[in-house]
Amino acid sequence: MSQPQSSQAPDTQHPDTQHPDSQPLLALTPGNFLFPGAVNTLVLAGESGQALIVDTGLDESHARKLLRAMQQSGLTPAAILNTHSHADHHGGNALILKRFPGVNIYAPPTEAAIIRYPLLEPLYLYGALPPRELRSKFLLAPASPAQPLDAGTHTLGGVSVQLTDVPGHAVQMFAVRRGGLLYVADALFGPEALAKHPLTFCVDSAAQKASAAGLLTLAGLGLDGAELNRIGLTVPGHGDPTTDLRALVQVNLDSLERTTAAVLNACEQGAASTDELLARVCEGMGVQMGNAGAVVLNRSVVAAHLSELLAAGRVVLSIESNRLLFGLPD
């Protein structure tokens, strides 16, 4: 896949009226800003106008608008943190690096490897060298030199952040905390995103559920309602900021459990392959897939929930007539 064409340096000579599609950064808490979109980007300001960008969006268009908004706010990229390696969270890296070549990029170790070698994403989804239909920008972002980073407290681009592992949606993923602000990336989705995509993507559904529930403790909210060092505002990777983290966690857990139940119900109809089970699940949940990308993504969702059910002994795996089947125990 060809790299995106070179971009010009940031436009500092013309007023905002030259950019009718421009939108400003939204202030969340002091020094912390949101650039909303199909994928949210956080801009965390440090000293002297330097800023840490958390997730850069799907493509050059998102990154270009982001840089314009940062410029209007007097902020310059100092570092990038990609919470995980899905293309819609690091697709803007390449443009930002072209305009600011000295910016360092950080990501969880496994995710950093995929960001450096992005063909790995459609390859693992498809199971082999992916065909052209699976090499769109939604599954294959331009490569960028991400550096591996472990969870913990780090200073990136002059900004101190607390990074916590929240695996499940991806093999590795970070939630990012700065003061009373918590960015949960795709550990949680907004209600509208869940309604639009009822088969919420994950590679490990059990871990996704554990990560979602664990965010209450991270945010200083006990399951019994006790409040410790409480987070004031939570931002999902897809959806609106909220002050009600507990409600957001619950709607996500409910969605994940519905998918587990749908996969189990599909197995109850008779042992079948993953693709056959996917068709049953989609029929039961009213999902219509219209492209190859949707099929491989949703097949991974079904496979993740099958692994959870297998580990719990609620489903068994068998090989019959040269087919890998999943069904109920005898």
Residue pairs with C-beta under 8 A, 6 or more apart in sequence:
1 135
1 140
1 142
3 94
3 142
4 59
4 60
4 94
4 95
4 142
6 98
7 60
7 64
7 95
7 98
7 99
9 99
10 67
10 68
10 71
10 99
11 18
11 19
11 68
12 71
16 22
16 72
19 68
21 65
22 65
22 68
22 69
22 72
23 35
23 36
23 65
23 69
24 69
24 72
24 73
25 33
25 34
25 35
25 43
25 69
25 70
25 72
25 73
25 75
26 33
26 34
26 35
26 36
27 33
28 34
28 181
28 233
28 235
28 241
29 179
29 180
29 181
29 232
29 233
31 44
31 45
31 46
31 178
32 42
32 43
32 44
32 45
32 178
32 179
32 181
33 42
33 43
33 44
33 45
33 73
33 75
34 40
34 41
34 42
34 43
34 235
34 241
35 41
35 42
35 43
35 65
35 66
35 69
36 240
37 57
37 62
37 65
38 57
38 58
38 62
38 88
38 238
39 55
39 57
39 58
39 62
39 88
39 89
39 237
39 238
40 55
40 183
40 235
40 236
40 237
40 238
40 239
41 53
41 54
41 55
41 56
41 57
41 62
41 66
41 92
42 53
42 54
42 55
42 176
42 183
42 235
43 51
43 52
43 53
43 54
43 66
43 69
43 70
43 73
43 75
44 51
44 52
44 54
44 159
44 161
44 178
45 51
45 75
45 159
46 52
46 78
46 157
46 158
46 159
47 158
48 158
49 74
49 75
49 76
50 75
50 76
50 77
50 78
50 157
50 158
50 159
51 70
51 75
51 76
51 77
51 78
51 157
51 159
52 78
52 79
52 80
52 81
52 156
52 157
52 158
52 159
52 161
53 66
53 77
53 79
53 80
53 81
53 96
54 80
54 81
54 83
54 176
54 183
55 81
55 82
55 83
55 89
55 90
55 185
55 237
56 62
56 63
56 66
56 80
56 82
56 89
56 90
56 91
56 92
56 93
56 96
57 63
57 66
57 88
57 89
57 91
57 92
58 87
58 88
58 91
58 92
58 137
58 138
58 141
59 91
59 92
59 137
59 141
60 91
60 92
60 94
60 95
62 91
62 92
63 91
63 92
63 93
63 94
63 95
63 96
64 95
66 92
66 96
67 77
67 95
67 96
67 99
70 76
70 77
76 100
77 96
77 100
77 103
77 157
78 103
78 156
78 157
78 158
78 159
79 103
79 104
79 105
79 106
79 156
79 157
79 158
79 159
80 93
80 96
80 103
80 104
80 105
80 106
81 105
81 106
81 107
81 149
81 156
81 161
81 163
81 174
81 176
82 89
82 90
82 93
82 105
82 106
82 107
82 111
82 112
82 115
82 146
83 89
83 107
83 108
83 111
83 173
83 174
83 175
83 176
83 183
83 185
83 186
83 237
84 107
84 108
84 111
84 169
84 170
84 172
84 173
84 174
84 185
84 186
85 107
85 110
85 111
85 112
85 113
85 114
85 115
85 118
85 121
85 170
86 121
86 170
86 186
87 118
87 121
87 137
87 138
87 139
87 140
87 141
88 138
89 185
89 186
89 237
90 107
90 115
90 141
90 144
90 146
91 137
91 141
91 142
93 105
93 115
93 141
93 142
93 144
93 146
94 141
94 142
94 143
94 144
96 103
97 103
97 105
97 144
103 157
104 147
104 156
104 157
105 115
105 144
105 145
105 146
105 147
106 112
106 146
106 147
106 148
106 149
106 154
106 156
107 115
107 146
107 147
107 148
107 149
108 148
108 149
108 150
108 151
108 165
108 172
108 173
108 174
109 148
109 149
109 150
109 172
110 171
110 172
111 146
111 170
111 171
111 172
111 173
112 146
112 147
112 148
112 149
113 120
113 148
114 120
114 121
115 141
115 143
115 144
115 146
116 143
116 144
116 145
116 146
117 143
118 140
118 141
118 142
118 143
119 130
119 140
121 139
121 140
121 141
122 130
122 134
122 135
122 139
122 140
122 296
123 129
123 130
125 134
125 139
125 296
125 297
125 300
126 134
126 296
130 139
130 140
131 292
133 291
133 292
133 293
134 140
134 292
134 293
134 296
136 293
138 293
139 293
149 163
151 163
151 164
151 165
151 174
152 162
152 163
153 160
153 161
153 162
153 163
154 160
154 161
154 163
155 161
159 178
160 178
161 176
161 177
161 178
162 176
162 177
162 178
163 174
163 175
163 176
163 177
164 174
164 175
164 177
164 218
165 172
165 173
165 174
165 211
166 173
166 174
166 175
166 184
166 185
166 187
166 211
166 214
166 215
167 173
167 204
167 207
167 208
167 211
168 187
168 202
168 203
168 204
168 205
168 206
168 207
168 208
168 209
168 210
168 211
168 212
169 185
169 186
169 187
169 200
169 201
169 202
169 203
169 208
169 211
170 186
170 203
171 203
171 204
173 185
173 186
173 187
173 211
174 185
175 182
175 183
175 184
175 185
175 187
175 215
175 218
176 182
176 183
176 185
177 183
177 218
177 231
180 230
180 231
180 232
180 233
181 231
181 232
181 233
181 235
182 215
182 218
182 219
182 231
182 233
182 234
182 235
182 245
183 234
183 235
183 237
184 215
184 234
184 235
184 236
184 237
185 236
185 237
186 201
186 236
186 237
186 238
187 208
187 211
187 212
187 215
187 236
188 212
188 215
188 234
188 236
188 239
188 248
188 249
188 252
189 197
189 200
189 236
189 237
189 238
189 239
189 252
189 255
190 236
190 238
190 239
190 240
190 242
190 248
191 239
191 248
191 251
192 239
193 236
193 238
193 239
194 200
194 251
194 252
194 255
198 255
198 258
198 259
198 285
198 286
198 287
199 259
199 281
199 282
199 285
199 287
199 298
199 301
199 302
200 208
200 252
200 255
200 256
200 259
200 301
201 297
201 300
201 301
202 208
202 256
202 300
202 301
202 304
203 300
203 304
204 304
204 307
204 308
205 256
205 259
205 260
205 301
205 304
205 305
205 307
205 308
206 307
206 308
206 311
208 256
208 304
209 253
209 256
209 257
212 249
212 252
212 253
212 256
213 223
213 249
213 253
215 234
215 245
215 249
216 222
216 223
216 245
216 246
216 249
218 231
219 230
219 231
219 234
219 245
220 227
220 228
220 229
220 230
220 231
221 227
221 228
221 230
221 231
221 245
221 246
222 228
231 245
232 243
233 241
233 242
233 243
234 241
234 242
234 243
234 245
234 248
235 241
236 242
236 248
242 248
258 285
259 281
259 285
259 301
259 305
260 305
260 308
260 309
262 281
262 284
262 285
263 277
263 281
263 302
263 305
263 306
263 309
264 309
264 314
264 315
265 280
265 284
266 272
266 277
266 280
266 281
266 284
266 302
267 277
267 306
267 309
267 315
267 326
267 327
267 328
268 328
269 280
270 327
271 318
271 320
271 325
271 326
271 327
271 328
272 280
272 325
272 326
272 327
273 323
273 324
273 325
273 326
274 299
274 302
274 303
274 306
274 324
274 326
275 299
277 302
277 306
277 326
278 295
278 298
278 299
278 302
281 287
281 298
281 302
282 288
282 289
282 298
287 298
289 295
289 298
306 315
306 326
309 315
310 316
310 317
310 326
313 329
314 328
314 329
315 326
315 327
315 328
315 329
316 326
316 327
316 328
316 329
317 324
317 325
317 326
318 324
318 325
318 326
318 327
319 325
